[in-house]
């Protein structure tokens, strides 16, 4: 059994990679907690899950700043190095790497292991509900995105760049519920999805002056 000190070391080595509020170390901790919660229910390898959750977004800021093309690919490379430096079990490193490579929402990577599926679920749950909505507007403010423009309809398929924050919710957030892999995640997603639907309804009524 891998001791807590190894995961603390992984956490400390990864913290310097998180520099934007929409993908901050707080996001990582939320994903970590969700992954552990779901992993216990689904009888997954918690060592693999914990390491993968802590490291899944280490290259996200690099992608946002245009320094790498795909943070899941680059993040897997960085994660492998950190795992080797912290004494994580060598025979589980590639399992963690697969989780990170497969976690991304947009690239449609296939999660082949239970742990990879759970990391996908935990990461996608964090774009839903109250937290998810807060993250949308934090990212929108960072990129100077309009909050809403009724003349710009949402795209039918999310292509990685929404033209308004409200469109981002329609294009990505509202569709996340149907992408869950595990029973535990589907249960959590139901409540978060309902909150997003209620928010959109209230927001649009306020926008029109109906409330």
Rosetta constraint file for C-alpha pairs under 8 A:
AtomPair CA 2 CA 6 HARMONIC 6.83 0.50
AtomPair CA 2 CA 47 HARMONIC 6.95 0.50
AtomPair CA 2 CA 88 HARMONIC 7.22 0.50
AtomPair CA 2 CA 89 HARMONIC 7.47 0.50
AtomPair CA 3 CA 7 HARMONIC 7.31 0.50
AtomPair CA 4 CA 8 HARMONIC 6.23 0.50
AtomPair CA 5 CA 9 HARMONIC 6.09 0.50
AtomPair CA 6 CA 10 HARMONIC 6.25 0.50
AtomPair CA 6 CA 86 HARMONIC 6.02 0.50
AtomPair CA 6 CA 87 HARMONIC 6.72 0.50
AtomPair CA 6 CA 88 HARMONIC 6.59 0.50
AtomPair CA 7 CA 11 HARMONIC 6.05 0.50
AtomPair CA 7 CA 50 HARMONIC 7.51 0.50
AtomPair CA 7 CA 51 HARMONIC 6.81 0.50
AtomPair CA 8 CA 12 HARMONIC 6.16 0.50
AtomPair CA 9 CA 13 HARMONIC 6.15 0.50
AtomPair CA 9 CA 86 HARMONIC 6.26 0.50
AtomPair CA 10 CA 14 HARMONIC 6.14 0.50
AtomPair CA 10 CA 51 HARMONIC 7.30 0.50
AtomPair CA 10 CA 54 HARMONIC 7.25 0.50
AtomPair CA 10 CA 55 HARMONIC 7.83 0.50
AtomPair CA 10 CA 82 HARMONIC 6.72 0.50
AtomPair CA 10 CA 83 HARMONIC 7.06 0.50
AtomPair CA 10 CA 86 HARMONIC 6.45 0.50
AtomPair CA 11 CA 15 HARMONIC 6.23 0.50
AtomPair CA 11 CA 54 HARMONIC 6.21 0.50
AtomPair CA 11 CA 55 HARMONIC 7.92 0.50
AtomPair CA 12 CA 16 HARMONIC 7.84 0.50
AtomPair CA 13 CA 82 HARMONIC 7.07 0.50
AtomPair CA 14 CA 18 HARMONIC 7.66 0.50
AtomPair CA 14 CA 54 HARMONIC 7.42 0.50
AtomPair CA 14 CA 55 HARMONIC 6.58 0.50
AtomPair CA 14 CA 58 HARMONIC 6.41 0.50
AtomPair CA 14 CA 82 HARMONIC 7.93 0.50
AtomPair CA 15 CA 25 HARMONIC 6.46 0.50
AtomPair CA 17 CA 58 HARMONIC 5.35 0.50
AtomPair CA 17 CA 59 HARMONIC 6.87 0.50
AtomPair CA 17 CA 61 HARMONIC 7.02 0.50
AtomPair CA 18 CA 23 HARMONIC 6.82 0.50
AtomPair CA 18 CA 24 HARMONIC 5.17 0.50
AtomPair CA 18 CA 25 HARMONIC 5.89 0.50
AtomPair CA 18 CA 57 HARMONIC 7.93 0.50
AtomPair CA 18 CA 58 HARMONIC 6.67 0.50
AtomPair CA 18 CA 60 HARMONIC 7.69 0.50
AtomPair CA 18 CA 61 HARMONIC 6.41 0.50
AtomPair CA 19 CA 23 HARMONIC 7.70 0.50
AtomPair CA 19 CA 24 HARMONIC 6.32 0.50
AtomPair CA 19 CA 61 HARMONIC 6.40 0.50
AtomPair CA 20 CA 24 HARMONIC 5.52 0.50
AtomPair CA 20 CA 61 HARMONIC 6.65 0.50
AtomPair CA 21 CA 135 HARMONIC 7.91 0.50
AtomPair CA 21 CA 138 HARMONIC 6.91 0.50
AtomPair CA 21 CA 139 HARMONIC 7.66 0.50
AtomPair CA 22 CA 27 HARMONIC 7.50 0.50
AtomPair CA 22 CA 135 HARMONIC 5.26 0.50
AtomPair CA 22 CA 136 HARMONIC 7.62 0.50
AtomPair CA 22 CA 138 HARMONIC 5.93 0.50
AtomPair CA 22 CA 139 HARMONIC 5.56 0.50
AtomPair CA 23 CA 27 HARMONIC 5.76 0.50
AtomPair CA 23 CA 28 HARMONIC 7.54 0.50
AtomPair CA 23 CA 57 HARMONIC 7.45 0.50
AtomPair CA 23 CA 60 HARMONIC 7.16 0.50
AtomPair CA 23 CA 61 HARMONIC 7.61 0.50
AtomPair CA 24 CA 28 HARMONIC 6.64 0.50
AtomPair CA 25 CA 29 HARMONIC 6.23 0.50
AtomPair CA 26 CA 30 HARMONIC 6.26 0.50
AtomPair CA 27 CA 31 HARMONIC 6.19 0.50
AtomPair CA 27 CA 126 HARMONIC 7.44 0.50
AtomPair CA 28 CA 32 HARMONIC 5.99 0.50
AtomPair CA 28 CA 53 HARMONIC 6.62 0.50
AtomPair CA 28 CA 54 HARMONIC 5.91 0.50
AtomPair CA 28 CA 55 HARMONIC 7.94 0.50
AtomPair CA 28 CA 56 HARMONIC 7.90 0.50
AtomPair CA 28 CA 57 HARMONIC 7.45 0.50
AtomPair CA 29 CA 33 HARMONIC 6.14 0.50
AtomPair CA 29 CA 53 HARMONIC 7.99 0.50
AtomPair CA 29 CA 54 HARMONIC 7.20 0.50
AtomPair CA 30 CA 34 HARMONIC 6.18 0.50
AtomPair CA 30 CA 126 HARMONIC 7.23 0.50
AtomPair CA 31 CA 35 HARMONIC 5.91 0.50
AtomPair CA 31 CA 53 HARMONIC 6.19 0.50
AtomPair CA 31 CA 119 HARMONIC 7.72 0.50
AtomPair CA 31 CA 122 HARMONIC 5.26 0.50
AtomPair CA 31 CA 123 HARMONIC 5.54 0.50
AtomPair CA 31 CA 126 HARMONIC 6.72 0.50
AtomPair CA 32 CA 36 HARMONIC 6.18 0.50
AtomPair CA 32 CA 49 HARMONIC 7.92 0.50
AtomPair CA 32 CA 50 HARMONIC 6.25 0.50
AtomPair CA 32 CA 53 HARMONIC 4.99 0.50
AtomPair CA 32 CA 54 HARMONIC 6.31 0.50
AtomPair CA 32 CA 122 HARMONIC 7.67 0.50
AtomPair CA 33 CA 37 HARMONIC 6.15 0.50
AtomPair CA 34 CA 38 HARMONIC 6.08 0.50
AtomPair CA 34 CA 122 HARMONIC 5.36 0.50
AtomPair CA 35 CA 39 HARMONIC 5.70 0.50
AtomPair CA 35 CA 49 HARMONIC 6.58 0.50
AtomPair CA 35 CA 50 HARMONIC 7.38 0.50
AtomPair CA 35 CA 53 HARMONIC 7.02 0.50
AtomPair CA 35 CA 118 HARMONIC 6.15 0.50
AtomPair CA 35 CA 119 HARMONIC 5.97 0.50
AtomPair CA 35 CA 121 HARMONIC 7.78 0.50
AtomPair CA 35 CA 122 HARMONIC 5.29 0.50
AtomPair CA 36 CA 40 HARMONIC 6.10 0.50
AtomPair CA 36 CA 46 HARMONIC 6.56 0.50
AtomPair CA 36 CA 49 HARMONIC 6.97 0.50
AtomPair CA 36 CA 50 HARMONIC 6.85 0.50
AtomPair CA 37 CA 41 HARMONIC 6.68 0.50
AtomPair CA 38 CA 42 HARMONIC 6.10 0.50
AtomPair CA 38 CA 118 HARMONIC 6.86 0.50
AtomPair CA 38 CA 122 HARMONIC 7.87 0.50
AtomPair CA 38 CA 184 HARMONIC 5.90 0.50
AtomPair CA 38 CA 185 HARMONIC 6.75 0.50
AtomPair CA 39 CA 43 HARMONIC 5.74 0.50
AtomPair CA 39 CA 44 HARMONIC 4.86 0.50
AtomPair CA 39 CA 45 HARMONIC 7.20 0.50
AtomPair CA 39 CA 46 HARMONIC 6.39 0.50
AtomPair CA 39 CA 49 HARMONIC 7.43 0.50
AtomPair CA 39 CA 115 HARMONIC 7.49 0.50
AtomPair CA 39 CA 118 HARMONIC 6.78 0.50
AtomPair CA 40 CA 44 HARMONIC 6.43 0.50
AtomPair CA 40 CA 46 HARMONIC 7.50 0.50
AtomPair CA 41 CA 184 HARMONIC 6.91 0.50
AtomPair CA 42 CA 182 HARMONIC 7.78 0.50
AtomPair CA 42 CA 184 HARMONIC 7.51 0.50
AtomPair CA 44 CA 49 HARMONIC 7.77 0.50
AtomPair CA 44 CA 114 HARMONIC 6.58 0.50
AtomPair CA 44 CA 115 HARMONIC 6.16 0.50
AtomPair CA 45 CA 49 HARMONIC 6.37 0.50
AtomPair CA 45 CA 115 HARMONIC 6.79 0.50
AtomPair CA 46 CA 50 HARMONIC 5.83 0.50
AtomPair CA 47 CA 51 HARMONIC 6.34 0.50
AtomPair CA 48 CA 52 HARMONIC 6.05 0.50
AtomPair CA 48 CA 92 HARMONIC 6.74 0.50
AtomPair CA 48 CA 93 HARMONIC 7.94 0.50
AtomPair CA 48 CA 95 HARMONIC 6.71 0.50
AtomPair CA 48 CA 96 HARMONIC 5.50 0.50
AtomPair CA 48 CA 115 HARMONIC 6.99 0.50
AtomPair CA 49 CA 53 HARMONIC 5.94 0.50
AtomPair CA 49 CA 96 HARMONIC 7.26 0.50
AtomPair CA 49 CA 115 HARMONIC 5.85 0.50
AtomPair CA 49 CA 116 HARMONIC 7.90 0.50
AtomPair CA 49 CA 118 HARMONIC 7.88 0.50
AtomPair CA 49 CA 119 HARMONIC 6.97 0.50
AtomPair CA 50 CA 54 HARMONIC 6.24 0.50
AtomPair CA 51 CA 55 HARMONIC 6.27 0.50
AtomPair CA 51 CA 96 HARMONIC 6.67 0.50
AtomPair CA 52 CA 56 HARMONIC 5.54 0.50
AtomPair CA 52 CA 96 HARMONIC 5.13 0.50
AtomPair CA 52 CA 97 HARMONIC 7.32 0.50
AtomPair CA 52 CA 99 HARMONIC 6.21 0.50
AtomPair CA 52 CA 100 HARMONIC 6.15 0.50
AtomPair CA 52 CA 119 HARMONIC 7.38 0.50
AtomPair CA 53 CA 119 HARMONIC 6.54 0.50
AtomPair CA 55 CA 75 HARMONIC 7.37 0.50
AtomPair CA 55 CA 79 HARMONIC 5.97 0.50
AtomPair CA 55 CA 100 HARMONIC 7.48 0.50
AtomPair CA 56 CA 72 HARMONIC 7.19 0.50
AtomPair CA 56 CA 75 HARMONIC 6.57 0.50
AtomPair CA 56 CA 76 HARMONIC 7.60 0.50
AtomPair CA 56 CA 79 HARMONIC 7.87 0.50
AtomPair CA 56 CA 99 HARMONIC 7.80 0.50
AtomPair CA 56 CA 100 HARMONIC 5.00 0.50
AtomPair CA 56 CA 103 HARMONIC 7.45 0.50
AtomPair CA 57 CA 71 HARMONIC 7.02 0.50
AtomPair CA 57 CA 72 HARMONIC 7.27 0.50
AtomPair CA 57 CA 75 HARMONIC 6.45 0.50
AtomPair CA 57 CA 100 HARMONIC 8.00 0.50
AtomPair CA 58 CA 71 HARMONIC 7.68 0.50
AtomPair CA 58 CA 75 HARMONIC 5.42 0.50
AtomPair CA 58 CA 78 HARMONIC 7.28 0.50
AtomPair CA 58 CA 79 HARMONIC 7.54 0.50
AtomPair CA 59 CA 63 HARMONIC 6.51 0.50
AtomPair CA 59 CA 71 HARMONIC 4.77 0.50
AtomPair CA 59 CA 72 HARMONIC 7.13 0.50
AtomPair CA 59 CA 74 HARMONIC 6.05 0.50
AtomPair CA 59 CA 75 HARMONIC 4.69 0.50
AtomPair CA 59 CA 78 HARMONIC 7.66 0.50
AtomPair CA 60 CA 64 HARMONIC 6.27 0.50
AtomPair CA 60 CA 71 HARMONIC 5.05 0.50
AtomPair CA 60 CA 72 HARMONIC 7.80 0.50
AtomPair CA 60 CA 75 HARMONIC 7.59 0.50
AtomPair CA 61 CA 65 HARMONIC 6.09 0.50
AtomPair CA 62 CA 66 HARMONIC 6.31 0.50
AtomPair CA 62 CA 67 HARMONIC 5.08 0.50
AtomPair CA 62 CA 68 HARMONIC 5.75 0.50
AtomPair CA 62 CA 71 HARMONIC 7.13 0.50
AtomPair CA 63 CA 67 HARMONIC 5.60 0.50
AtomPair CA 63 CA 68 HARMONIC 4.82 0.50
AtomPair CA 63 CA 69 HARMONIC 5.82 0.50
AtomPair CA 63 CA 70 HARMONIC 6.29 0.50
AtomPair CA 63 CA 71 HARMONIC 5.63 0.50
AtomPair CA 68 CA 74 HARMONIC 7.21 0.50
AtomPair CA 70 CA 74 HARMONIC 6.42 0.50
AtomPair CA 71 CA 75 HARMONIC 5.39 0.50
AtomPair CA 72 CA 76 HARMONIC 6.12 0.50
AtomPair CA 72 CA 100 HARMONIC 5.84 0.50
AtomPair CA 72 CA 101 HARMONIC 4.84 0.50
AtomPair CA 72 CA 102 HARMONIC 7.23 0.50
AtomPair CA 72 CA 103 HARMONIC 7.15 0.50
AtomPair CA 72 CA 104 HARMONIC 6.40 0.50
AtomPair CA 73 CA 77 HARMONIC 6.81 0.50
AtomPair CA 73 CA 100 HARMONIC 7.76 0.50
AtomPair CA 73 CA 101 HARMONIC 5.57 0.50
AtomPair CA 74 CA 78 HARMONIC 6.45 0.50
AtomPair CA 75 CA 79 HARMONIC 5.91 0.50
AtomPair CA 75 CA 100 HARMONIC 6.97 0.50
AtomPair CA 75 CA 101 HARMONIC 7.65 0.50
AtomPair CA 76 CA 80 HARMONIC 6.15 0.50
AtomPair CA 76 CA 97 HARMONIC 5.18 0.50
AtomPair CA 76 CA 98 HARMONIC 7.68 0.50
AtomPair CA 76 CA 100 HARMONIC 5.69 0.50
AtomPair CA 76 CA 101 HARMONIC 5.97 0.50
AtomPair CA 77 CA 81 HARMONIC 6.67 0.50
AtomPair CA 77 CA 97 HARMONIC 7.82 0.50
AtomPair CA 78 CA 82 HARMONIC 6.39 0.50
AtomPair CA 79 CA 83 HARMONIC 6.03 0.50
AtomPair CA 79 CA 97 HARMONIC 6.98 0.50
AtomPair CA 80 CA 84 HARMONIC 6.25 0.50
AtomPair CA 80 CA 93 HARMONIC 6.68 0.50
AtomPair CA 80 CA 94 HARMONIC 7.91 0.50
AtomPair CA 80 CA 97 HARMONIC 6.67 0.50
AtomPair CA 81 CA 85 HARMONIC 6.29 0.50
AtomPair CA 82 CA 86 HARMONIC 6.22 0.50
AtomPair CA 83 CA 87 HARMONIC 6.44 0.50
AtomPair CA 83 CA 88 HARMONIC 5.33 0.50
AtomPair CA 83 CA 93 HARMONIC 6.87 0.50
AtomPair CA 84 CA 88 HARMONIC 6.41 0.50
AtomPair CA 84 CA 90 HARMONIC 7.30 0.50
AtomPair CA 88 CA 92 HARMONIC 7.78 0.50
AtomPair CA 88 CA 93 HARMONIC 7.32 0.50
AtomPair CA 89 CA 93 HARMONIC 6.73 0.50
AtomPair CA 92 CA 96 HARMONIC 6.56 0.50
AtomPair CA 93 CA 97 HARMONIC 6.23 0.50
AtomPair CA 94 CA 98 HARMONIC 6.11 0.50
AtomPair CA 95 CA 99 HARMONIC 6.46 0.50
AtomPair CA 96 CA 100 HARMONIC 6.46 0.50
AtomPair CA 97 CA 101 HARMONIC 6.18 0.50
AtomPair CA 98 CA 102 HARMONIC 6.06 0.50
AtomPair CA 98 CA 111 HARMONIC 7.82 0.50
AtomPair CA 98 CA 116 HARMONIC 6.89 0.50
AtomPair CA 99 CA 103 HARMONIC 5.94 0.50
AtomPair CA 99 CA 111 HARMONIC 7.06 0.50
AtomPair CA 99 CA 113 HARMONIC 7.78 0.50
AtomPair CA 99 CA 115 HARMONIC 6.67 0.50
AtomPair CA 99 CA 116 HARMONIC 4.14 0.50
AtomPair CA 99 CA 117 HARMONIC 7.69 0.50
AtomPair CA 99 CA 119 HARMONIC 6.69 0.50
AtomPair CA 100 CA 104 HARMONIC 7.78 0.50
AtomPair CA 100 CA 116 HARMONIC 7.49 0.50
AtomPair CA 101 CA 109 HARMONIC 7.56 0.50
AtomPair CA 102 CA 108 HARMONIC 7.88 0.50
AtomPair CA 102 CA 109 HARMONIC 4.93 0.50
AtomPair CA 102 CA 110 HARMONIC 6.00 0.50
AtomPair CA 102 CA 111 HARMONIC 5.38 0.50
AtomPair CA 102 CA 116 HARMONIC 6.60 0.50
AtomPair CA 102 CA 120 HARMONIC 7.51 0.50
AtomPair CA 103 CA 109 HARMONIC 7.30 0.50
AtomPair CA 103 CA 111 HARMONIC 7.33 0.50
AtomPair CA 103 CA 116 HARMONIC 6.71 0.50
AtomPair CA 103 CA 117 HARMONIC 7.74 0.50
AtomPair CA 103 CA 119 HARMONIC 6.26 0.50
AtomPair CA 103 CA 120 HARMONIC 4.72 0.50
AtomPair CA 103 CA 123 HARMONIC 7.50 0.50
AtomPair CA 104 CA 108 HARMONIC 7.18 0.50
AtomPair CA 104 CA 109 HARMONIC 7.07 0.50
AtomPair CA 104 CA 120 HARMONIC 7.07 0.50
AtomPair CA 105 CA 120 HARMONIC 7.57 0.50
AtomPair CA 105 CA 124 HARMONIC 7.34 0.50
AtomPair CA 106 CA 158 HARMONIC 7.91 0.50
AtomPair CA 106 CA 159 HARMONIC 7.56 0.50
AtomPair CA 106 CA 160 HARMONIC 6.86 0.50
AtomPair CA 111 CA 116 HARMONIC 5.16 0.50
AtomPair CA 111 CA 117 HARMONIC 5.34 0.50
AtomPair CA 111 CA 120 HARMONIC 7.85 0.50
AtomPair CA 112 CA 116 HARMONIC 6.65 0.50
AtomPair CA 112 CA 117 HARMONIC 7.28 0.50
AtomPair CA 113 CA 117 HARMONIC 6.34 0.50
AtomPair CA 114 CA 118 HARMONIC 6.22 0.50
AtomPair CA 115 CA 119 HARMONIC 6.20 0.50
AtomPair CA 116 CA 120 HARMONIC 6.25 0.50
AtomPair CA 117 CA 121 HARMONIC 6.26 0.50
AtomPair CA 117 CA 181 HARMONIC 5.94 0.50
AtomPair CA 117 CA 182 HARMONIC 7.42 0.50
AtomPair CA 118 CA 122 HARMONIC 6.10 0.50
AtomPair CA 118 CA 181 HARMONIC 7.11 0.50
AtomPair CA 118 CA 182 HARMONIC 6.95 0.50
AtomPair CA 118 CA 185 HARMONIC 7.98 0.50
AtomPair CA 119 CA 123 HARMONIC 6.01 0.50
AtomPair CA 120 CA 124 HARMONIC 6.06 0.50
AtomPair CA 120 CA 180 HARMONIC 7.77 0.50
AtomPair CA 120 CA 181 HARMONIC 7.90 0.50
AtomPair CA 121 CA 125 HARMONIC 5.99 0.50
AtomPair CA 121 CA 179 HARMONIC 7.89 0.50
AtomPair CA 121 CA 180 HARMONIC 5.49 0.50
AtomPair CA 121 CA 181 HARMONIC 6.42 0.50
AtomPair CA 121 CA 182 HARMONIC 7.38 0.50
AtomPair CA 121 CA 185 HARMONIC 6.09 0.50
AtomPair CA 122 CA 126 HARMONIC 6.54 0.50
AtomPair CA 122 CA 185 HARMONIC 7.36 0.50
AtomPair CA 123 CA 127 HARMONIC 7.21 0.50
AtomPair CA 124 CA 128 HARMONIC 7.02 0.50
AtomPair CA 124 CA 176 HARMONIC 6.52 0.50
AtomPair CA 124 CA 180 HARMONIC 7.88 0.50
AtomPair CA 125 CA 129 HARMONIC 7.86 0.50
AtomPair CA 125 CA 132 HARMONIC 7.97 0.50
AtomPair CA 125 CA 176 HARMONIC 7.65 0.50
AtomPair CA 125 CA 185 HARMONIC 7.54 0.50
AtomPair CA 125 CA 188 HARMONIC 7.77 0.50
AtomPair CA 125 CA 189 HARMONIC 6.38 0.50
AtomPair CA 125 CA 192 HARMONIC 7.87 0.50
AtomPair CA 126 CA 131 HARMONIC 6.50 0.50
AtomPair CA 126 CA 132 HARMONIC 5.70 0.50
AtomPair CA 127 CA 131 HARMONIC 6.76 0.50
AtomPair CA 127 CA 132 HARMONIC 3.81 0.50
AtomPair CA 127 CA 133 HARMONIC 7.18 0.50
AtomPair CA 127 CA 135 HARMONIC 7.20 0.50
AtomPair CA 127 CA 136 HARMONIC 7.99 0.50
AtomPair CA 127 CA 173 HARMONIC 6.24 0.50
AtomPair CA 127 CA 176 HARMONIC 7.95 0.50
AtomPair CA 128 CA 132 HARMONIC 4.25 0.50
AtomPair CA 128 CA 133 HARMONIC 6.79 0.50
AtomPair CA 128 CA 173 HARMONIC 6.01 0.50
AtomPair CA 128 CA 174 HARMONIC 7.69 0.50
AtomPair CA 128 CA 176 HARMONIC 7.36 0.50
AtomPair CA 128 CA 189 HARMONIC 7.47 0.50
AtomPair CA 128 CA 192 HARMONIC 5.60 0.50
AtomPair CA 128 CA 193 HARMONIC 6.39 0.50
AtomPair CA 128 CA 196 HARMONIC 7.05 0.50
AtomPair CA 129 CA 133 HARMONIC 6.38 0.50
AtomPair CA 129 CA 191 HARMONIC 7.59 0.50
AtomPair CA 129 CA 192 HARMONIC 4.02 0.50
AtomPair CA 129 CA 193 HARMONIC 6.12 0.50
AtomPair CA 129 CA 194 HARMONIC 7.82 0.50
AtomPair CA 129 CA 195 HARMONIC 5.61 0.50
AtomPair CA 129 CA 196 HARMONIC 5.59 0.50
AtomPair CA 130 CA 134 HARMONIC 6.26 0.50
AtomPair CA 130 CA 192 HARMONIC 7.38 0.50
AtomPair CA 130 CA 195 HARMONIC 7.12 0.50
AtomPair CA 130 CA 196 HARMONIC 7.33 0.50
AtomPair CA 131 CA 135 HARMONIC 6.19 0.50
AtomPair CA 132 CA 136 HARMONIC 6.29 0.50
AtomPair CA 132 CA 173 HARMONIC 7.53 0.50
AtomPair CA 133 CA 137 HARMONIC 6.62 0.50
AtomPair CA 133 CA 169 HARMONIC 7.63 0.50
AtomPair CA 133 CA 196 HARMONIC 7.39 0.50
AtomPair CA 134 CA 138 HARMONIC 6.19 0.50
AtomPair CA 135 CA 139 HARMONIC 6.04 0.50
AtomPair CA 136 CA 140 HARMONIC 6.03 0.50
AtomPair CA 136 CA 165 HARMONIC 6.26 0.50
AtomPair CA 136 CA 168 HARMONIC 7.35 0.50
AtomPair CA 136 CA 169 HARMONIC 7.41 0.50
AtomPair CA 137 CA 141 HARMONIC 5.95 0.50
AtomPair CA 137 CA 147 HARMONIC 7.56 0.50
AtomPair CA 137 CA 165 HARMONIC 6.32 0.50
AtomPair CA 138 CA 142 HARMONIC 6.24 0.50
AtomPair CA 139 CA 143 HARMONIC 6.29 0.50
AtomPair CA 140 CA 144 HARMONIC 5.80 0.50
AtomPair CA 140 CA 145 HARMONIC 4.71 0.50
AtomPair CA 140 CA 146 HARMONIC 7.18 0.50
AtomPair CA 140 CA 147 HARMONIC 7.28 0.50
AtomPair CA 140 CA 164 HARMONIC 7.55 0.50
AtomPair CA 140 CA 165 HARMONIC 5.83 0.50
AtomPair CA 141 CA 145 HARMONIC 6.11 0.50
AtomPair CA 145 CA 163 HARMONIC 6.89 0.50
AtomPair CA 145 CA 164 HARMONIC 5.68 0.50
AtomPair CA 145 CA 165 HARMONIC 6.58 0.50
AtomPair CA 146 CA 163 HARMONIC 7.40 0.50
AtomPair CA 146 CA 164 HARMONIC 5.00 0.50
AtomPair CA 146 CA 165 HARMONIC 6.43 0.50
AtomPair CA 147 CA 164 HARMONIC 5.51 0.50
AtomPair CA 147 CA 165 HARMONIC 4.91 0.50
AtomPair CA 147 CA 166 HARMONIC 6.18 0.50
AtomPair CA 148 CA 164 HARMONIC 5.42 0.50
AtomPair CA 148 CA 165 HARMONIC 6.26 0.50
AtomPair CA 148 CA 166 HARMONIC 5.51 0.50
AtomPair CA 148 CA 167 HARMONIC 7.34 0.50
AtomPair CA 149 CA 164 HARMONIC 6.84 0.50
AtomPair CA 152 CA 163 HARMONIC 7.69 0.50
AtomPair CA 153 CA 167 HARMONIC 7.21 0.50
AtomPair CA 154 CA 162 HARMONIC 7.83 0.50
AtomPair CA 154 CA 167 HARMONIC 4.92 0.50
AtomPair CA 154 CA 168 HARMONIC 7.63 0.50
AtomPair CA 154 CA 170 HARMONIC 6.47 0.50
AtomPair CA 154 CA 171 HARMONIC 6.20 0.50
AtomPair CA 155 CA 162 HARMONIC 7.92 0.50
AtomPair CA 155 CA 167 HARMONIC 7.65 0.50
AtomPair CA 155 CA 171 HARMONIC 6.25 0.50
AtomPair CA 156 CA 171 HARMONIC 6.83 0.50
AtomPair CA 157 CA 171 HARMONIC 6.35 0.50
AtomPair CA 158 CA 162 HARMONIC 7.35 0.50
AtomPair CA 158 CA 171 HARMONIC 5.20 0.50
AtomPair CA 158 CA 172 HARMONIC 6.08 0.50
AtomPair CA 161 CA 168 HARMONIC 7.90 0.50
AtomPair CA 162 CA 167 HARMONIC 6.06 0.50
AtomPair CA 162 CA 168 HARMONIC 5.12 0.50
AtomPair CA 162 CA 171 HARMONIC 7.49 0.50
AtomPair CA 163 CA 167 HARMONIC 6.66 0.50
AtomPair CA 163 CA 168 HARMONIC 7.46 0.50
AtomPair CA 164 CA 168 HARMONIC 6.33 0.50
AtomPair CA 165 CA 169 HARMONIC 6.62 0.50
AtomPair CA 166 CA 170 HARMONIC 6.56 0.50
AtomPair CA 167 CA 171 HARMONIC 5.89 0.50
AtomPair CA 168 CA 172 HARMONIC 5.74 0.50
AtomPair CA 168 CA 173 HARMONIC 6.88 0.50
AtomPair CA 169 CA 173 HARMONIC 4.60 0.50
AtomPair CA 169 CA 174 HARMONIC 5.87 0.50
AtomPair CA 170 CA 174 HARMONIC 5.40 0.50
AtomPair CA 170 CA 175 HARMONIC 7.36 0.50
AtomPair CA 171 CA 175 HARMONIC 7.01 0.50
AtomPair CA 172 CA 176 HARMONIC 6.44 0.50
AtomPair CA 174 CA 193 HARMONIC 6.67 0.50
AtomPair CA 174 CA 196 HARMONIC 6.99 0.50
AtomPair CA 174 CA 197 HARMONIC 7.49 0.50
AtomPair CA 175 CA 179 HARMONIC 7.42 0.50
AtomPair CA 176 CA 180 HARMONIC 7.25 0.50
AtomPair CA 177 CA 186 HARMONIC 6.99 0.50
AtomPair CA 177 CA 189 HARMONIC 5.63 0.50
AtomPair CA 177 CA 190 HARMONIC 6.98 0.50
AtomPair CA 177 CA 193 HARMONIC 6.48 0.50
AtomPair CA 180 CA 185 HARMONIC 6.17 0.50
AtomPair CA 180 CA 186 HARMONIC 5.76 0.50
AtomPair CA 180 CA 189 HARMONIC 7.92 0.50
AtomPair CA 181 CA 185 HARMONIC 7.13 0.50
AtomPair CA 181 CA 186 HARMONIC 7.45 0.50
AtomPair CA 182 CA 186 HARMONIC 6.25 0.50
AtomPair CA 183 CA 187 HARMONIC 6.34 0.50
AtomPair CA 184 CA 188 HARMONIC 6.57 0.50
AtomPair CA 185 CA 189 HARMONIC 5.96 0.50
AtomPair CA 186 CA 190 HARMONIC 6.37 0.50
AtomPair CA 187 CA 191 HARMONIC 7.56 0.50
AtomPair CA 188 CA 192 HARMONIC 6.80 0.50
AtomPair CA 189 CA 193 HARMONIC 5.83 0.50
AtomPair CA 190 CA 194 HARMONIC 6.29 0.50
AtomPair CA 191 CA 195 HARMONIC 6.42 0.50
AtomPair CA 192 CA 196 HARMONIC 6.48 0.50
AtomPair CA 193 CA 197 HARMONIC 6.35 0.50
AtomPair CA 194 CA 198 HARMONIC 6.25 0.50
AtomPair CA 195 CA 199 HARMONIC 6.13 0.50
AtomPair CA 196 CA 200 HARMONIC 6.21 0.50
AtomPair CA 197 CA 201 HARMONIC 6.29 0.50
AtomPair CA 198 CA 202 HARMONIC 6.19 0.50
AtomPair CA 199 CA 203 HARMONIC 5.90 0.50
AtomPair CA 200 CA 204 HARMONIC 6.08 0.50
AtomPair CA 201 CA 205 HARMONIC 6.35 0.50
AtomPair CA 202 CA 206 HARMONIC 6.22 0.50
AtomPair CA 202 CA 211 HARMONIC 7.89 0.50
AtomPair CA 203 CA 207 HARMONIC 6.11 0.50
AtomPair CA 204 CA 208 HARMONIC 6.30 0.50
AtomPair CA 205 CA 209 HARMONIC 6.20 0.50
AtomPair CA 205 CA 210 HARMONIC 4.98 0.50
AtomPair CA 205 CA 211 HARMONIC 5.82 0.50
AtomPair CA 206 CA 210 HARMONIC 5.65 0.50
AtomPair CA 206 CA 211 HARMONIC 4.99 0.50
